[in-house]
Amino acid sequence: MMALVVILIVTIIVSIGLGSLHVPVIDVIKSLIDMGEAKYELILMQLRLPRIVAAVLVGAAMAMAGTMLQALIRNPLASPDLMGTTSGATAAVVAAITIMNGEISVAWLPLAALIGGCFASTLTYMLAWKNGSSPLRMAMIGVAVSSAMGALTIYFTLAGPLHMVSQALGWMAGTVYGTSWKHVLYLAPWVVICGGIALFQSRNLNVLELGDSIAKGVGMRVERKRFLFIALSVILASSAVGIAGGISFVGLMAPHMARKLVGNNNLVVLAASALIGALLVLLADLIGRTVFVPLDVPAGIFTALLGAPFFMYLMFRQSNRV
């Protein structure tokens, strides 16, 4: 955990200095403690730092959402992407932007994403339930719901003003480009409050992971706790989508990486996966804005390139166990 914290802090400091204008690390540190040069103030503190903080928050939110879903459903393939949460939230945000002709406030985007994410996740869970939910059934139904939500997203994109199409397509790919302190201000409370509740309730998540019969045997109100964790997961994932679009597979990869490093206690897994998720999105965004200059490639493209083979590996391993 300490190693992850140190790696994340170092990556943040290095990321602030990298870009079309390279700023030495020492000048970055001076700027962070309000002792830097005035010429770096706008670039570092108003353009790069909000984007980096947004990437960290988005990655942590998606990772914690995936951790809770995998523990609740006892399904290693569960994630906000495969449950349809991400695609449903994306469809709802694009629909809201189209209906409001692009004049919707940033403050309403997480709420619109939450509505869409709740609808898609509920639909997936209901369709996949048949005397329980097998990992493969949940994954297949989730892919179908995600495809349907993706079709709705494309429809609303094309139905909107022509000048919004390119902007919507870039946002749908998953990007923190153009984020400001206003975006961070609207996202941070969702992540901090819901993430804090998840950590505080992690013991109950450990018990739920053992099965309903054991959880009921120790006196837990199973349905109430399950609803709490599903709600926290959907809120975290949807609020992240509302700000950064469809950054995929972070909620699938980060929990598995965390368990390999810290074991199976969900208190530690939640914290470690949040750090790993933040690091994944931060590195993806760093590559997208520095390697392909002058292009700014969405971070979601790189997480998808890494996550797709990771998902196929998990599917192959799971099918061999059935």
C-alpha positions in Angstrom: 0.0 0.0 0.0 2.8 2.4 0.9 4.5 1.5 -2.4 1.3 2.3 -4.4 0.9 5.6 -2.6 4.5 6.6 -3.3 4.3 5.5 -7.0 1.0 7.5 -7.4 2.5 10.6 -5.9 5.6 10.4 -8.0 3.5 9.8 -11.2 1.4 12.9 -10.4 4.4 15.1 -9.9 6.1 13.9 -13.1 2.8 14.1 -15.0 2.3 17.8 -14.1 5.7 18.6 -15.6 5.3 16.7 -18.8 3.6 18.1 -21.9 4.2 20.4 -24.8 6.0 22.6 -22.4 8.4 20.6 -20.2 8.7 21.8 -16.6 11.5 20.5 -14.4 10.3 18.5 -11.3 11.8 21.0 -8.9 9.7 23.8 -10.4 6.6 21.6 -10.2 7.2 21.0 -6.5 7.7 24.7 -5.9 4.5 25.5 -7.7 2.6 22.9 -5.6 3.8 24.6 -2.4 3.0 28.1 -3.8 6.7 29.0 -4.3 6.9 28.5 -8.1 7.5 31.0 -10.9 4.5 33.0 -12.1 5.1 31.9 -15.7 4.2 28.3 -14.8 1.1 29.2 -12.7 -1.5 29.0 -15.5 -0.1 25.9 -17.2 0.5 23.8 -14.1 -2.2 24.9 -11.6 -5.1 25.8 -13.9 -4.6 23.4 -16.9 -2.7 20.3 -16.0 -3.3 19.8 -12.3 -7.2 19.8 -12.5 -6.9 17.3 -15.3 -4.6 15.1 -13.3 -6.8 15.3 -10.2 -9.8 14.4 -12.3 -8.0 11.4 -13.7 -7.1 10.2 -10.2 -10.7 10.5 -9.0 -12.2 8.8 -12.0 -9.8 5.9 -11.8 -10.4 5.4 -8.1 -14.2 5.6 -8.5 -14.2 3.0 -11.3 -11.9 0.7 -9.5 -13.8 0.8 -6.2 -17.1 0.2 -8.1 -15.7 -2.8 -9.8 -14.3 -4.2 -6.5 -17.7 -4.0 -4.8 -19.5 -5.7 -7.8 -17.0 -8.6 -8.0 -17.4 -9.2 -4.2 -21.2 -8.9 -4.2 -21.9 -11.1 -7.2 -18.9 -13.4 -6.5 -18.1 -13.0 -10.2 -14.5 -12.2 -11.3 -15.9 -10.9 -14.6 -18.2 -8.3 -12.9 -17.4 -4.6 -13.5 -19.2 -1.4 -14.3 -18.5 -2.0 -18.0 -19.9 -5.5 -18.1 -22.9 -4.7 -15.9 -23.9 -2.0 -18.4 -23.4 0.8 -15.9 -20.8 2.7 -18.0 -22.6 2.4 -21.3 -26.0 3.3 -19.6 -24.5 6.4 -17.9 -22.8 7.4 -21.2 -26.1 7.1 -23.1 -28.0 9.2 -20.5 -25.4 12.0 -20.5 -25.3 12.2 -24.3 -29.1 12.2 -24.3 -29.2 15.0 -21.8 -26.7 17.0 -23.8 -28.7 16.5 -27.0 -32.0 17.4 -25.5 -30.6 20.5 -23.8 -28.8 21.4 -27.1 -25.4 21.4 -25.3 -26.5 24.0 -22.7 -26.6 21.7 -19.7 -24.5 22.6 -16.7 -21.6 20.4 -15.6 -23.3 19.9 -12.2 -26.1 17.9 -13.8 -24.0 15.5 -15.8 -23.2 13.1 -12.8 -26.9 13.0 -12.0 -27.9 12.2 -15.6 -25.1 9.5 -15.7 -26.5 8.1 -12.4 -30.0 7.7 -13.8 -28.7 5.9 -16.9 -26.2 3.8 -14.9 -28.9 2.6 -12.5 -31.3 1.7 -15.3 -28.7 -0.3 -17.3 -27.3 -2.1 -14.2 -30.8 -3.1 -12.9 -31.8 -4.4 -16.4 -28.6 -6.5 -16.6 -29.1 -8.0 -13.1 -32.7 -8.8 -13.7 -32.2 -10.4 -17.1 -29.2 -12.5 -15.9 -31.0 -13.8 -12.8 -32.1 -17.4 -13.0 -31.9 -19.2 -9.7 -28.7 -17.2 -9.2 -26.4 -15.5 -11.6 -23.5 -17.4 -13.2 -20.4 -15.4 -14.2 -20.8 -16.2 -17.9 -24.5 -15.4 -18.0 -23.9 -12.1 -16.3 -21.1 -11.3 -18.8 -23.2 -12.2 -21.8 -26.2 -10.2 -20.7 -24.0 -7.3 -19.8 -22.5 -7.2 -23.2 -26.0 -7.2 -24.8 -27.2 -4.4 -22.6 -24.0 -2.4 -23.2 -24.5 -2.8 -26.9 -28.1 -1.6 -26.7 -27.0 1.4 -24.6 -24.2 2.0 -27.2 -26.8 2.1 -30.0 -28.9 4.7 -28.0 -25.7 6.8 -27.5 -25.0 6.8 -31.2 -28.6 7.8 -32.0 -28.6 10.7 -29.6 -25.2 11.8 -30.9 -26.5 11.9 -34.5 -29.7 13.5 -33.4 -27.9 16.4 -31.8 -26.4 19.5 -33.5 -23.7 18.7 -36.0 -21.0 20.7 -34.2 -21.4 18.4 -31.2 -20.7 15.1 -33.0 -16.9 15.2 -32.8 -16.9 16.5 -29.2 -19.4 13.7 -28.2 -17.3 11.0 -29.9 -14.2 12.1 -28.1 -16.0 12.2 -24.8 -17.6 8.8 -25.4 -14.1 7.3 -25.9 -13.3 8.3 -22.3 -11.2 11.5 -21.7 -10.4 14.0 -19.0 -9.3 16.5 -21.7 -10.6 20.0 -20.9 -11.5 19.3 -17.2 -11.3 22.2 -14.8 -11.5 22.7 -11.1 -15.2 23.0 -11.6 -15.4 19.4 -12.8 -13.2 18.2 -9.9 -15.4 20.1 -7.5 -18.5 18.3 -8.8 -16.9 14.8 -8.9 -14.9 14.8 -5.6 -17.8 14.7 -3.2 -19.3 11.7 -4.9 -16.0 9.8 -4.8 -15.0 10.8 -1.2 -18.4 10.2 0.4 -19.3 7.0 -1.4 -15.7 5.7 -1.2 -15.6 6.4 2.5 -18.8 4.6 3.1 -17.6 1.6 1.2 -14.4 1.4 3.2 -16.4 1.8 6.5 -18.7 -1.0 5.4 -16.0 -3.3 4.1 -16.4 -5.9 6.9 -20.0 -6.4 5.7 -18.7 -6.8 2.2 -16.4 -9.6 3.4 -19.3 -11.4 4.9 -21.5 -11.0 1.9 -18.7 -12.5 -0.2 -19.0 -15.7 1.7 -22.6 -16.3 0.6 -26.2 -15.3 1.7 -26.6 -18.3 4.1 -23.5 -17.4 6.1 -24.4 -13.7 6.1 -27.9 -14.4 7.4 -26.5 -16.8 9.9 -24.5 -14.1 11.6 -27.5 -11.8 11.7 -26.8 -9.5 8.7 -29.7 -8.0 6.8 -28.5 -9.3 3.5 -30.8 -7.5 1.1 -30.3 -4.1 2.8 -26.5 -4.4 2.7 -26.5 -5.7 -0.9 -28.6 -2.8 -2.0 -26.2 -0.4 -0.2 -23.2 -1.7 -2.0 -24.8 -1.9 -5.4 -26.0 1.7 -5.0 -22.5 2.8 -4.0 -21.0 1.0 -7.0 -23.4 2.6 -9.4 -23.0 6.1 -8.0 -19.2 5.9 -8.1 -19.1 4.5 -11.7 -21.8 6.8 -13.0 -20.4 10.0 -11.5 -17.0 9.1 -13.0 -18.6 8.6 -16.4 -20.5 11.9 -16.0 -17.2 13.8 -15.9 -14.8 11.6 -18.0 -17.0 9.6 -20.4 -16.6 5.9 -21.0 -13.1 5.0 -19.7 -13.5 1.2 -19.8 -12.0 -1.9 -18.1 -10.5 0.0 -15.1 -13.2 -1.5 -12.8 -12.3 -4.9 -14.1 -8.5 -4.8 -14.0 -7.8 -2.9 -10.8 -9.5 -5.2 -8.3 -7.7 -8.3 -9.7 -4.4 -6.5 -9.5 -5.1 -5.4 -6.0 -6.0 -8.9 -4.8 -2.7 -10.2 -6.2 -0.9 -7.6 -4.2 -2.7 -7.4 -0.8 -4.9 -10.5 -0.4 -8.7 -10.8 -0.1 -9.6 -8.5 2.8 -12.0 -6.0 1.1 -10.9 -3.1 3.3 -7.4 -3.3 1.9 -8.5 -4.4 -1.6 -10.8 -1.4 -1.9 -8.0 1.0 -0.9 -5.4 -0.7 -3.1 -7.7 -0.9 -6.1 -8.5 2.8 -5.8 -4.8 3.6 -6.0 -4.3 1.2 -8.9 -7.3 2.5 -10.8 -6.1 6.1 -10.3 -2.7 5.1 -11.5 -4.1 3.3 -14.6 -6.2 6.3 -15.7 -3.4 8.8 -14.9 -0.9 6.8 -17.0 -3.3 6.4 -19.9 -4.0 10.1 -19.9 -0.3 10.9 -19.7 0.4 8.7 -22.7 -2.5 10.1 -24.6 -1.4 13.8 -24.2 2.4 13.4 -24.5 3.2 10.6 -26.9 1.1 11.6 -29.8 1.6 15.4 -29.7 -0.1 17.5 -31.2 -3.0 15.0 -30.9 -4.6 14.5 -27.5 -5.7 10.8 -27.6 -8.5 9.9 -25.1 -7.3 7.8 -22.1 -10.2 5.3 -22.7 -8.5 4.1 -25.8 -5.4 2.9 -23.9 -7.4 1.3 -21.0 -9.5 -0.5 -23.6 -6.3 -1.8 -25.4 -5.0 -3.1 -22.1 -8.4 -4.3 -20.7 -9.7 -6.2 -23.7 -7.0 -9.0 -23.6 -7.2 -9.0 -19.8 -11.0 -9.7 -20.1 -10.5 -12.5 -22.6 -7.9 -14.1 -20.3 -10.4 -14.0 -17.4 -13.2 -15.4 -19.7 -10.9 -18.3 -20.8 -9.8 -19.0 -17.2 -13.4 -18.9 -16.0 -14.8 -21.2 -18.7 -12.1 -23.8 -17.9 -13.4 -23.9 -14.3 -17.0 -24.4 -15.2 
